[in-house]
Amino acid sequence: MDKVTPKDVFQANRDRAAPLLAKLKAESIGHMIDGKIVPSISGLTFETKSPIDGVVLANVARGTADDIDRAATAASLAFKSWRDMPAVMRRKLLHGVADAIEDRADDIAVLECIDTGQAHRFMAKAAIRAAENFRFFADKCTEARDGLNMPSEEHWNVSTRVPIGPVGVITPWNTPFMLSTWKIAPALAAGCTVVHKPAEWSPVTADLLAKLVKEAGVPDGVLNTVHGIGEEAGKALTEHPAIKAIGFVGESATGSAIMAQGAPTLKRVHFELGGKNPVIVFDDADLDRALDAVVFMIYSLNGERCTSSSRLLIHENIAETFIAKLTARVKALKVGHPLDPATEIGPLIHERHLAKVCAYFDVARQDGAVIAAGGKPYDGPGGGHYVQPTLVTGAHSKMRVAQEEVFGPFLTVIPFHDENDAIEIANGVNYGLTAYVWTGDMGRALRVADALEAGMIWLNSENVRHLPTPFGGMKSSGIGRDGGDYSFDFYMETKHVSLARGTHKIQRLGVSSS
């Protein structure tokens, strides 16, 4: 049998994508509201283009406040029956969604590549992770309402949880399919109904997710998807009085705006926001493994991920040798077409984002840092939004490239003197999402982990998600936690019920003392 080559796989991916894209362009993308695909009430649309070559993929319905109202009404009407559905039935339906995602995983992966520019090697896994999200939370349906038994002297006290109601979910454009399921699956498992507003730069797989949920038998109105611009559809969703909570993934400034928009209706909010995450490498670390992790956690997914380790804090004793090896690795990274299995970095999502990332090349130079690798746009296949993977050295902690989230394949290196210096540099930013520590001294690892201002810390590891664990950040990186029961804390209200034994004394008022 002939050996399958990367060229063969590349061609197979393009062959798979061709009919999907033809169908997408012919049919366009509408909203999914109350189980029906509908255009915007206004008739407005917008174009979504591929970052590979700028080709228009589809016309997309441009939702406004009227469409959000229609979706919120559908979610409200569907809420009671979905809430009251036996948990075992909800579990079965959500497992059906997971099955549907797995059946279409290859289609999801190639569509995600073409719509976002992410490399296929990562998107193939993202589709499978999306199915795992639904399976994990499907299995938690039967325990979603679980609480505690807290007996006191005269009462039995118990707690239980109930779904909060219709919720809004606003998701980003980086790995959009997987991140959408990370929010939507626990909301549905909790018994909430959802209005989903996907990022306008990556609407394609959100449209497919809505269709797969319907095909799996989830009742109409339980998941509604409204496409549109953040300042229009997104704002209307955060302000709508029927929506009880907003789960949002995106930029910190947008999270602040959403909090203000939801304040008049006292919305509960959960934010997973930006990061300027440090990876700290001490001189006693396993340096080969640390180097692999450093490269992976900033250059995978085009650097367009909130948990990227975009600051390398390297002990001064090993800085020169480590940076030399790192520079060679960065220069060897393969930039190319996202459907090519050899590609490690594809085009950035949008021309505006490309311009933002490229602007930091001049910022680095103006601050006095050195661009050791990259620092230019890249002439990639299709002429899209490609950029060279970039490494900045000669930096210090007060530079903009050490403080601001670039959100691209852009790594800033900062040497440190000792443990206390590393902690001070790591904490000296507005963000606090993740941190990574590499050392052979477990006592030091635990001390540093305890001192770091970050919601998630990996010791001698890259970011490896375990679904029951809490996911979220501190400071400007977010509010609240996802994962396991932590998700239910957001999508559900906790009730306390006290059962009296009938033996406690009740004060008597209004009774004559004579």
C-alpha positions as CSV (number, residue, x, y, z in Angstrom):
1,M,0.0,0.0,0.0
2,D,1.3,3.5,-0.9
3,K,2.3,5.6,2.0
4,V,0.0,8.6,2.7
5,T,2.1,11.8,2.5
6,P,1.4,15.2,3.9
7,K,0.6,16.4,0.4
8,D,-2.1,13.7,0.2
9,V,-3.6,14.8,3.4
10,F,-3.5,18.4,2.3
11,Q,-5.4,17.5,-0.9
12,A,-7.9,15.4,1.1
13,N,-8.6,18.4,3.4
14,R,-9.2,20.7,0.4
15,D,-11.4,18.1,-1.3
16,R,-13.5,17.8,1.9
17,A,-13.8,21.6,2.2
18,A,-14.9,22.3,-1.4
19,P,-18.5,21.0,-1.2
20,L,-19.0,22.4,2.3
21,L,-17.9,25.9,1.1
22,A,-20.0,25.7,-2.0
23,K,-23.1,24.8,0.1
24,L,-22.2,27.6,2.6
25,K,-22.0,30.3,0.0
26,A,-25.2,29.1,-1.8
27,E,-27.3,29.0,1.3
28,S,-25.8,31.9,3.3
29,I,-26.0,31.9,7.2
30,G,-29.1,32.8,9.0
31,H,-30.1,32.9,12.7
32,M,-31.4,29.8,14.5
33,I,-34.4,31.0,16.5
34,D,-36.9,28.7,18.0
35,G,-35.7,25.9,15.9
36,K,-36.0,27.7,12.6
37,I,-33.3,29.3,10.3
38,V,-34.4,32.8,9.7
39,P,-33.0,36.0,8.2
40,S,-32.7,39.2,10.2
41,I,-36.0,41.1,10.7
42,S,-34.2,44.2,9.1
43,G,-33.0,42.1,6.2
44,L,-29.4,43.2,6.9
45,T,-26.4,40.9,6.2
46,F,-22.7,41.1,6.4
47,E,-19.9,39.1,4.7
48,T,-17.6,36.7,6.3
49,K,-14.3,36.2,4.5
50,S,-11.5,33.7,4.8
51,P,-8.2,35.0,6.3
52,I,-6.4,32.7,3.9
53,D,-7.2,34.6,0.7
54,G,-10.0,37.1,1.5
55,V,-12.6,35.1,-0.4
56,V,-16.1,35.7,0.8
57,L,-17.4,32.5,2.5
58,A,-21.0,33.5,3.0
59,N,-23.4,36.3,3.6
60,V,-24.5,36.3,7.2
61,A,-27.7,37.6,8.8
62,R,-26.8,40.8,10.8
63,G,-28.9,40.6,13.9
64,T,-30.2,43.7,15.7
65,A,-32.2,44.2,18.9
66,D,-35.3,42.9,17.2
67,D,-33.7,39.6,16.5
68,I,-32.3,39.3,20.0
69,D,-35.7,40.0,21.4
70,R,-37.2,37.3,19.2
71,A,-34.5,34.8,20.4
72,A,-34.8,35.8,24.1
73,T,-38.5,35.3,23.9
74,A,-38.1,31.8,22.4
75,A,-35.5,31.0,25.1
76,S,-37.9,32.2,27.8
77,L,-40.9,30.2,26.4
78,A,-38.7,27.0,26.2
79,F,-37.1,27.4,29.6
80,K,-39.8,25.8,31.9
81,S,-40.1,22.6,29.9
82,W,-36.3,22.3,29.5
83,R,-35.8,23.0,33.2
84,D,-38.4,20.4,34.2
85,M,-37.3,17.7,31.7
86,P,-36.0,14.7,33.7
87,A,-32.2,15.0,34.0
88,V,-31.7,11.6,32.4
89,M,-33.5,12.8,29.3
90,R,-31.4,15.9,29.1
91,R,-28.3,13.7,29.5
92,K,-29.4,11.5,26.6
93,L,-30.0,14.5,24.3
94,L,-26.7,16.1,25.1
95,H,-24.9,12.8,24.5
96,G,-26.7,12.9,21.1
97,V,-25.2,16.3,20.4
98,A,-21.7,14.9,21.3
99,D,-22.3,12.0,18.8
100,A,-23.3,14.5,16.1
101,I,-20.2,16.6,16.7
102,E,-18.0,13.5,16.5
103,D,-19.7,12.4,13.3
104,R,-19.0,15.8,11.7
105,A,-15.6,16.4,13.3
106,D,-13.6,16.4,10.1
107,D,-16.1,18.8,8.5
108,I,-15.9,21.1,11.6
109,A,-12.1,21.1,11.5
110,V,-11.7,22.1,7.9
111,L,-14.4,24.8,8.2
112,E,-12.8,26.2,11.3
113,C,-9.4,26.3,9.5
114,I,-10.8,28.2,6.5
115,D,-13.0,30.6,8.6
116,T,-10.3,31.4,11.3
117,G,-6.9,30.5,9.8
118,Q,-6.0,28.1,12.5
119,A,-3.8,25.2,11.5
120,H,-5.6,21.8,10.9
121,R,-3.3,20.0,13.4
122,F,-5.0,21.9,16.2
123,M,-8.5,22.2,14.8
124,A,-8.9,18.5,14.3
125,K,-8.3,18.1,18.1
126,A,-10.6,21.1,18.9
127,A,-13.6,19.4,17.3
128,I,-13.0,16.3,19.4
129,R,-12.6,18.4,22.5
130,A,-15.9,20.0,21.7
131,A,-17.6,16.6,21.8
132,E,-15.9,15.8,25.1
133,N,-17.3,19.0,26.5
134,F,-20.8,17.9,25.7
135,R,-20.2,14.4,27.0
136,F,-18.7,15.6,30.3
137,F,-21.5,18.0,31.1
138,A,-24.2,15.5,29.8
139,D,-23.0,13.1,32.5
140,K,-23.3,15.8,35.1
141,C,-26.9,16.6,34.3
142,T,-28.1,14.1,37.0
143,E,-26.0,15.8,39.7
144,A,-26.6,19.5,38.6
145,R,-29.2,20.1,41.4
146,D,-27.1,18.3,44.1
147,G,-26.5,20.3,47.3
148,L,-25.4,19.8,50.9
149,N,-27.0,18.5,54.1
150,M,-26.2,20.9,57.0
151,P,-28.1,19.8,60.1
152,S,-28.3,22.1,63.1
153,E,-29.7,21.5,66.6
154,E,-33.4,22.1,65.8
155,H,-33.4,22.0,62.0
156,W,-32.3,19.9,59.0
157,N,-30.8,22.4,56.5
158,V,-30.3,21.3,52.9
159,S,-29.3,23.2,49.8
160,T,-30.2,22.6,46.2
161,R,-29.5,24.3,42.9
162,V,-32.0,25.4,40.2
163,P,-31.2,26.8,36.8
164,I,-31.1,30.6,36.7
165,G,-33.1,30.9,33.5
166,P,-32.4,32.0,29.9
167,V,-28.8,33.0,29.6
168,G,-26.7,34.8,26.9
169,V,-23.4,33.3,25.7
170,I,-21.0,35.5,23.7
171,T,-18.1,33.7,22.2
172,P,-14.8,34.7,20.5
173,W,-13.2,34.0,17.2
174,N,-10.3,31.9,18.3
175,T,-11.1,28.2,18.2
176,P,-14.8,29.3,18.2
177,F,-16.5,25.9,17.9
178,M,-14.7,24.4,21.0
179,L,-15.1,27.5,23.1
180,S,-18.8,27.8,22.2
181,T,-19.4,24.3,23.5
182,W,-17.4,25.1,26.7
183,K,-20.0,27.6,27.5
184,I,-23.2,26.2,26.0
185,A,-22.9,22.6,27.2
186,P,-22.9,23.4,30.9
187,A,-25.7,25.9,30.5
188,L,-27.9,23.3,28.8
189,A,-26.9,20.6,31.3
190,A,-27.9,22.9,34.2
191,G,-31.3,23.3,32.6
192,C,-30.9,26.8,31.2
193,T,-31.9,27.9,27.7
194,V,-29.4,29.9,25.7
195,V,-29.1,32.8,23.2
196,H,-25.7,32.5,21.6
197,K,-24.0,35.5,19.9
198,P,-20.9,34.2,18.1
199,A,-18.1,36.5,17.1
200,E,-18.8,38.2,13.8
201,W,-15.3,37.2,12.4
202,S,-16.0,33.5,12.7
203,P,-19.7,32.7,12.3
204,V,-19.4,29.5,10.2
205,T,-19.1,26.7,12.8
206,A,-21.6,28.4,15.1
207,D,-24.2,28.0,12.4
208,L,-23.2,24.3,12.2
209,L,-23.4,23.8,15.9
210,A,-26.9,25.2,16.1
211,K,-28.0,22.8,13.3
212,L,-26.3,19.8,15.0
213,V,-28.1,20.6,18.3
214,K,-31.4,20.7,16.5
215,E,-30.7,17.4,14.6
216,A,-29.8,15.7,17.9
217,G,-33.4,16.3,19.1
218,V,-32.9,19.2,21.6
219,P,-36.2,21.0,21.7
220,D,-36.8,24.2,19.7
221,G,-35.9,27.4,21.6
222,V,-33.4,25.7,23.9
223,L,-30.4,27.0,21.9
224,N,-30.9,30.1,19.8
225,T,-28.1,31.6,17.7
226,V,-28.1,35.2,16.6
227,H,-25.3,36.5,14.4
228,G,-24.2,40.1,14.3
229,I,-22.0,42.8,15.4
230,G,-21.0,43.2,19.0
231,E,-22.1,46.8,19.3
232,E,-25.6,45.8,17.9
233,A,-26.6,42.2,18.6
234,G,-24.1,41.7,21.5
235,K,-25.2,44.9,23.3
236,A,-28.9,44.1,22.8
237,L,-28.3,40.6,24.4
238,T,-26.5,42.0,27.4
239,E,-29.2,44.6,28.0
240,H,-32.3,42.3,27.4
241,P,-34.3,41.9,30.6
242,A,-35.3,38.3,29.9
243,I,-31.6,37.2,29.9
244,K,-30.5,36.4,33.5
245,A,-26.8,36.0,33.0
246,I,-24.0,36.6,30.4
247,G,-21.1,34.3,29.8
248,F,-18.5,36.0,27.7
249,V,-15.1,35.2,26.4
250,G,-13.0,37.9,24.8
251,E,-11.1,41.2,25.4
252,S,-11.0,42.8,28.9
253,A,-12.3,46.1,27.6
254,T,-15.4,44.4,26.1
255,G,-16.0,42.6,29.4
256,S,-16.0,45.9,31.2
257,A,-18.6,47.3,28.7
258,I,-20.8,44.2,29.1
259,M,-20.7,44.6,32.9
260,A,-22.0,48.1,32.5
261,Q,-24.6,47.2,30.0
262,G,-26.0,44.4,32.2
263,A,-25.9,46.4,35.4
264,P,-29.4,48.0,35.1
265,T,-31.0,44.5,34.9
266,L,-28.6,43.1,37.6
267,K,-27.2,40.4,35.3
268,R,-24.9,37.8,36.6
269,V,-21.7,37.8,34.5
270,H,-18.9,35.4,33.9
271,F,-15.9,36.7,32.0
272,E,-12.9,34.9,30.6
273,L,-10.8,37.8,29.4
274,G,-7.3,38.6,28.3
275,G,-3.9,37.5,29.5
276,K,-0.2,38.4,29.5
277,N,0.8,35.1,30.9
278,P,4.3,34.4,32.2
279,V,6.3,31.2,31.7
280,I,9.1,31.2,34.3
281,V,12.1,29.0,33.6
282,F,14.6,28.5,36.4
283,D,18.1,27.2,35.8
284,D,17.4,23.9,37.5
285,A,14.5,23.0,35.1
286,D,14.4,20.2,32.6
287,L,15.4,22.7,29.9
288,D,14.6,20.5,26.9
289,R,11.0,20.0,28.0
290,A,10.7,23.6,29.1
291,L,11.8,24.8,25.6
292,D,9.2,22.6,24.0
293,A,6.5,24.0,26.3
294,V,7.6,27.6,25.7
295,V,7.4,27.3,22.0
296,F,4.1,25.4,22.0
297,M,2.3,27.7,24.4
298,I,2.9,30.9,22.4
299,Y,3.1,29.7,18.8
300,S,0.4,27.1,18.6
301,L,-3.1,28.4,17.6
302,N,-1.3,31.3,15.9
303,G,-0.7,32.8,19.4
304,E,-4.4,33.7,19.4
305,R,-5.3,32.2,22.7
306,C,-6.0,33.8,26.1
307,T,-3.7,31.3,27.9
308,S,-0.7,31.8,25.7
309,S,2.5,32.2,27.6
310,S,3.5,35.4,25.9
311,R,6.2,36.4,28.4
312,L,9.2,34.2,28.9
313,L,10.9,34.9,32.2
314,I,14.3,33.2,32.0
315,H,16.9,32.9,34.8
316,E,19.9,35.0,33.9
317,N,22.3,32.1,34.4
318,I,20.8,30.2,31.4
319,A,19.3,33.1,29.4
320,E,21.9,33.3,26.6
321,T,22.0,29.5,25.9
322,F,18.2,29.1,26.2
323,I,17.4,32.1,24.0
324,A,19.8,30.9,21.3
325,K,18.0,27.5,21.1
326,L,14.6,29.3,21.3
327,T,15.5,31.6,18.4
328,A,16.5,28.7,16.2
329,R,13.2,27.0,17.0
330,V,11.1,30.1,16.2
331,K,12.9,30.6,12.9
332,A,12.2,27.0,11.9
333,L,8.4,27.2,12.6
334,K,6.4,26.5,9.4
335,V,3.9,29.2,8.3
336,G,1.5,28.0,5.7
337,H,-2.0,27.1,4.5
338,P,-4.1,26.0,7.5
339,L,-5.3,22.8,5.7
340,D,-1.7,21.7,5.2
341,P,-0.9,19.2,8.0
342,A,2.7,20.4,8.0
343,T,1.6,24.0,8.9
344,E,2.3,25.1,12.4
345,I,1.1,28.8,12.0
346,G,-1.6,29.9,9.7
347,P,-3.0,33.3,8.8
348,L,-4.3,35.6,11.5
349,I,-8.1,35.9,11.8
350,H,-8.6,39.4,10.2
351,E,-6.8,42.2,8.5
352,R,-7.5,44.5,11.5
353,H,-5.9,42.0,13.8
354,L,-2.9,41.5,11.5
355,A,-2.4,45.3,11.6
356,K,-2.6,45.2,15.4
357,V,0.0,42.5,15.8
358,C,2.3,44.1,13.2
359,A,2.1,47.4,15.0
360,Y,3.9,45.8,18.0
361,F,7.0,45.3,15.9
362,D,7.5,49.1,15.9
363,V,6.5,49.3,19.5
364,A,9.2,46.8,20.4
365,R,11.9,48.7,18.5
366,Q,10.8,52.1,19.9
367,D,11.0,50.7,23.4
368,G,14.6,49.5,22.7
369,A,14.0,45.8,22.5
370,V,15.5,43.5,19.9
371,I,13.5,41.5,17.4
372,A,15.5,38.3,17.4
373,A,13.2,36.5,14.9
374,G,10.3,37.5,12.7
375,G,9.0,41.0,13.0
376,K,7.4,41.2,9.5
377,P,4.2,40.1,7.7
378,Y,4.6,36.9,5.8
379,D,3.8,36.2,2.1
380,G,1.8,33.1,2.6
381,P,-0.3,31.0,0.2
382,G,-3.4,32.9,-0.9
383,G,-1.9,36.2,0.1
384,G,-3.9,36.3,3.4
385,H,-3.2,37.7,6.8
386,Y,0.1,35.9,7.5
387,V,2.8,37.1,9.9
388,Q,6.2,35.8,10.8
389,P,6.4,34.1,14.3
390,T,8.2,36.8,16.3
391,L,10.6,36.7,19.2
392,V,11.6,39.8,21.1
393,T,14.6,39.9,23.4
394,G,16.4,42.6,25.3
395,A,13.2,43.5,27.0
396,H,12.3,44.6,30.5
397,S,9.1,44.4,32.5
398,K,7.9,48.0,31.9
399,M,8.0,47.9,28.1
400,R,4.6,47.8,26.3
401,V,5.5,44.5,24.7
402,A,5.9,43.1,28.3
403,Q,2.6,44.6,29.5
404,E,0.0,44.5,26.7
405,E,-1.7,41.5,25.2
406,V,-0.6,41.2,21.5
407,F,-2.7,38.0,20.9
408,G,-0.5,36.7,18.1
409,P,2.6,34.6,17.6
410,F,4.7,37.1,19.5
411,L,6.9,36.2,22.5
412,T,8.8,38.7,24.8
413,V,11.8,37.5,26.8
414,I,12.7,39.0,30.1
415,P,15.7,37.8,32.2
416,F,15.3,37.6,36.0
417,H,17.8,37.4,38.9
418,D,16.2,35.2,41.5
419,E,12.9,33.8,42.7
420,N,11.6,37.0,44.2
421,D,12.5,38.9,41.1
422,A,10.7,36.4,38.9
423,I,7.5,36.7,41.0
424,E,7.6,40.5,41.0
425,I,8.0,40.6,37.2
426,A,5.3,37.9,36.7
427,N,2.8,39.8,38.9
428,G,3.6,43.2,37.5
429,V,0.8,43.3,34.8
430,N,-2.9,44.0,34.9
431,Y,-3.7,40.5,33.9
432,G,-3.8,37.3,35.9
433,L,-5.1,34.4,33.9
434,T,-2.4,31.7,33.8
435,A,1.2,31.1,34.7
436,Y,3.7,28.4,34.0
437,V,6.7,27.5,36.2
438,W,9.6,25.2,35.2
439,T,11.9,24.1,38.0
440,G,13.4,20.9,39.5
441,D,12.8,22.2,43.0
442,M,9.3,21.3,44.1
443,G,9.5,23.5,47.2
444,R,10.3,26.5,45.0
445,A,7.5,25.5,42.5
446,L,4.9,25.5,45.3
447,R,6.2,28.8,46.8
448,V,6.1,30.5,43.4
449,A,2.7,29.1,42.6
450,D,1.3,30.4,45.9
451,A,2.7,33.9,45.2
452,L,1.6,34.2,41.6
453,E,-1.4,36.3,40.9
454,A,-3.1,34.0,38.4
455,G,-6.2,31.9,38.4
456,M,-4.5,28.8,36.8
457,I,-0.9,27.7,37.2
458,W,0.9,24.7,35.6
459,L,4.1,23.4,37.2
460,N,6.5,21.7,34.8
461,S,3.7,21.5,32.1
462,E,2.1,23.4,29.3
463,N,-1.6,24.1,29.5
464,V,-3.3,20.7,29.8
465,R,-7.0,21.0,30.6
466,H,-8.8,18.7,33.0
467,L,-12.6,19.3,32.7
468,P,-13.5,19.1,36.4
469,T,-11.0,21.7,37.4
470,P,-11.7,25.5,37.7
471,F,-10.9,27.6,34.6
472,G,-10.6,31.4,35.0
473,G,-8.5,34.4,36.0
474,M,-7.9,37.2,38.4
475,K,-7.5,40.9,38.0
476,S,-8.3,42.1,34.4
477,S,-8.4,38.5,33.2
478,G,-11.9,37.7,34.3
479,I,-14.6,37.0,36.8
480,G,-15.8,33.5,37.8
481,R,-14.7,30.0,36.9
482,D,-15.7,27.4,34.4
483,G,-15.3,23.6,34.7
484,G,-17.2,20.9,36.5
485,D,-19.4,22.1,39.4
486,Y,-17.8,25.6,39.0
487,S,-19.9,26.1,35.9
488,F,-23.0,25.2,37.7
489,D,-22.3,27.8,40.3
490,F,-22.7,30.3,37.5
491,Y,-25.6,28.9,35.6
492,M,-27.7,27.9,38.7
493,E,-29.1,29.6,41.8
494,T,-28.5,27.9,45.1
495,K,-31.5,27.5,47.4
496,H,-31.5,26.8,51.1
497,V,-34.4,24.9,52.6
498,S,-34.7,24.5,56.3
499,L,-36.9,21.8,57.8
500,A,-37.9,22.3,61.4
501,R,-38.1,19.4,63.8
502,G,-41.0,21.2,65.6
503,T,-39.1,21.4,68.9
504,H,-37.5,24.8,68.8
505,K,-39.0,27.7,70.8
506,I,-40.7,30.5,68.8
507,Q,-40.9,33.9,70.5
508,R,-44.5,34.9,71.0
509,L,-45.4,38.5,70.3
510,G,-48.7,40.3,70.7
511,V,-49.7,38.1,73.6
512,S,-50.8,39.9,76.8
513,S,-48.5,39.5,79.7
514,S,-51.3,39.8,82.3
